[in-house]
Amino acid sequence: MSSNIPPKYETSYNDYRSDTFTIPTRELWDQVYESSVGDTIYQEDTDTCLLETRIAQEFLGGEMYGGQKAAGLFCMSTTMSNQLAIRALLNRAPPYSLLCDRRTHVFANECAGIAVLSQALVITVEPSNGHHLTLEDIKANYIPGNYNTQVAPTRVISLENTLHGMCFPLLEMQRISEWAHSEGILLHLDGARLWNAVAVSNEENKLEYMKKISKCFDSISLCFTKSIGAPVGSIIVGGTEFIERARHIQKQQGGGLRQAGFLARIVNHCINKNFPDVIATVSNKTAAFWKDLRSELIESYGLELKLQHPVETNFIFIDLEASNISLKKFLEFGEANNVKFFNNGRIAFHFQNIGDDGLKLLKQVFIDIARYYAETPIKTA
C-alpha cells in the first residue's frame, strides 16, 4: 500500500466477522527477509524447526500426558492440524468413535473431515450445563471398549478451548483426562484459541498455566491466525511418536511444505508481540464494550440484548431471535455503518478493531437498530 494511506485503513478496524480477519502490516512483512529456505518436508528448514520446538517445549511444557517428550508439526491451518491429530490418534483399525461437544469446530466446521479422513463415528454431546462438557456428560454418552461387535468403541475425546469464546475450566479438563486415560481413551484439544483462555486466566504465570493444560492431553492444536495475527499457520503438538505419524499423514494428504521459514518467522513475531498482553487487552475491551452497549441500549431505547453465550474472551454472541432483532436488519445496519458481520449474530474482537474508530461504528449499528425498532411496531421486521 502507498505510504499516504491513513494507518487505520491498513488494518481491519471495521471487521467484526472473526479474529482471523486481521491484516498483515509492513512491520510483519519485514520479518521475512532473512528467513531460512530449507526443505520443511525433510525437516531442514531452520526457522520452521525452531518454531515447532519452541511451541512444544516453551509453551506446552516439554511433555504430553504420560511423560512423552513433546514435539510439534507446523500446518497450514487448524482444520488441517485438528484432522491430522485425530487421524494420528486413531491409528488402530476401525471401527471406532470420537466423542465431542456438538458445537465443536472439529465436528461442525471442518467439512465432515472426521468421517471422510478417519472413518470414525462421531458422537456429539449437548453439555448439560450449557457451557462445557463435564466428565458426567462424557460417561453418559461414550461407547465402552468392550467386545460387543455391534458397536464402535470411543477411542478419542476431543475438547475445545475456547469454544464460542468460553473458557474450559482446568479442573474439569483434569477430571476428564484422568478418567479417559484410565479407560484407554485418548484426548485431543482443539486449542485454536487457547491463547485467549490463557491470557484472561487469573494465573500469574501464563506459560505454566498452558503447561498444566497440556499435560491433560495426547495432542493439542494451536492456531496462529486466530487472535495471534499471522496470515497463515497452525501447529499440532504431541508425543514424538505421535508427531511422526501425523507428519506422514500430512504428506499423504498434500500438506507437506517446502520453504516455510518465512511463515515461521512471521508467526514468532506475532506471538512475541501479541501474547499474552495484547490478547488480554482485546478481551478486556470486549467486556467493557458489551457492558457499555447493553447499559446504553436499555436506558436510552428500552432494548435489552440477549446473549447466546456469556462474554468471557473476545466474542459477543448476540441472540438475535431472543432480542427480537431480524438477521436481515442486523446485516443491513451493519452494512450501512461500514461494519462487517457474519450472519450469525457473532461479533469477534481482535487487536485491529478495538480502537475508537471501529468501536464507534459498531456501537452506532446497535443504536440505529434500537431506534428502528422503537419506531417499528412489528418487532420481527
Rosetta blueprint (number, residue, H / E / L):
1 M L
2 S L
3 S L
4 N L
5 I L
6 P L
7 P H
8 K H
9 Y H
10 E H
11 T L
12 S L
13 Y L
14 N L
15 D E
16 Y L
17 R L
18 S L
19 D L
20 T L
21 F L
22 T L
23 I L
24 P L
25 T L
26 R H
27 E H
28 L H
29 W H
30 D H
31 Q H
32 V H
33 Y L
34 E L
35 S L
36 S L
37 V L
38 G L
39 D L
40 T L
41 I L
42 Y L
43 Q L
44 E L
45 D L
46 T H
47 D H
48 T H
49 C H
50 L H
51 L H
52 E H
53 T H
54 R H
55 I H
56 A H
57 Q H
58 E H
59 F H
60 L L
61 G L
62 G L
63 E E
64 M L
65 Y L
66 G L
67 G L
68 Q L
69 K E
70 A E
71 A E
72 G E
73 L E
74 F E
75 C E
76 M L
77 S L
78 T H
79 T H
80 M H
81 S H
82 N H
83 Q H
84 L H
85 A H
86 I H
87 R H
88 A H
89 L H
90 L L
91 N L
92 R L
93 A L
94 P L
95 P L
96 Y L
97 S E
98 L E
99 L E
100 C E
101 D E
102 R L
103 R L
104 T L
105 H H
106 V H
107 F H
108 A H
109 N L
110 E L
111 C L
112 A L
113 G H
114 I H
115 A H
116 V H
117 L H
118 S H
119 Q L
120 A L
121 L E
122 V E
123 I E
124 T E
125 V E
126 E L
127 P L
128 S L
129 N L
130 G L
131 H L
132 H L
133 L L
134 T L
135 L H
136 E H
137 D H
138 I H
139 K H
140 A H
141 N H
142 Y L
143 I L
144 P L
145 G L
146 N L
147 Y L
148 N L
149 T L
150 Q L
151 V L
152 A L
153 P L
154 T E
155 R E
156 V E
157 I E
158 S E
159 L E
160 E E
161 N L
162 T L
163 L E
164 H L
165 G L
166 M E
167 C L
168 F L
169 P L
170 L H
171 L H
172 E H
173 M H
174 Q H
175 R H
176 I H
177 S H
178 E H
179 W H
180 A H
181 H H
182 S H
183 E L
184 G L
185 I L
186 L E
187 L E
188 H E
189 L E
190 D E
191 G L
192 A L
193 R L
194 L H
195 W H
196 N H
197 A H
198 V H
199 A H
200 V L
201 S L
202 N L
203 E L
204 E L
205 N L
206 K H
207 L H
208 E H
209 Y H
210 M H
211 K H
212 K H
213 I H
214 S H
215 K L
216 C L
217 F L
218 D L
219 S E
220 I E
221 S E
222 L E
223 C E
224 F L
225 T L
226 K L
227 S L
228 I L
229 G L
230 A L
231 P L
232 V L
233 G L
234 S E
235 I E
236 I E
237 V E
238 G E
239 G E
240 T H
241 E H
242 F H
243 I H
244 E H
245 R H
246 A H
247 R H
248 H H
249 I H
250 Q H
251 K H
252 Q H
253 Q L
254 G L
255 G L
256 G L
257 L L
258 R L
259 Q L
260 A L
261 G H
262 F H
263 L H
264 A H
265 R H
266 I H
267 V H
268 N H
269 H H
270 C H
271 I H
272 N H
273 K H
274 N H
275 F L
276 P L
277 D H
278 V H
279 I H
280 A H
281 T H
282 V H
283 S H
284 N H
285 K H
286 T H
287 A H
288 A H
289 F H
290 W H
291 K H
292 D H
293 L H
294 R H
295 S H
296 E H
297 L H
298 I H
299 E H
300 S H
301 Y H
302 G L
303 L L
304 E L
305 L L
306 K L
307 L E
308 Q L
309 H L
310 P L
311 V L
312 E L
313 T L
314 N L
315 F E
316 I E
317 F E
318 I E
319 D L
320 L L
321 E L
322 A L
323 S L
324 N L
325 I L
326 S L
327 L H
328 K H
329 K H
330 F H
331 L H
332 E H
333 F H
334 G H
335 E H
336 A H
337 N L
338 N L
339 V L
340 K E
341 F L
342 F L
343 N L
344 N L
345 G L
346 R E
347 I E
348 A E
349 F L
350 H L
351 F L
352 Q L
353 N L
354 I L
355 G L
356 D H
357 D H
358 G H
359 L H
360 K H
361 L H
362 L H
363 K H
364 Q H
365 V H
366 F H
367 I H
368 D H
369 I H
370 A H
371 R H
372 Y H
373 Y H
374 A H
375 E H
376 T L
377 P L
378 I L
379 K L
380 T L
381 A L
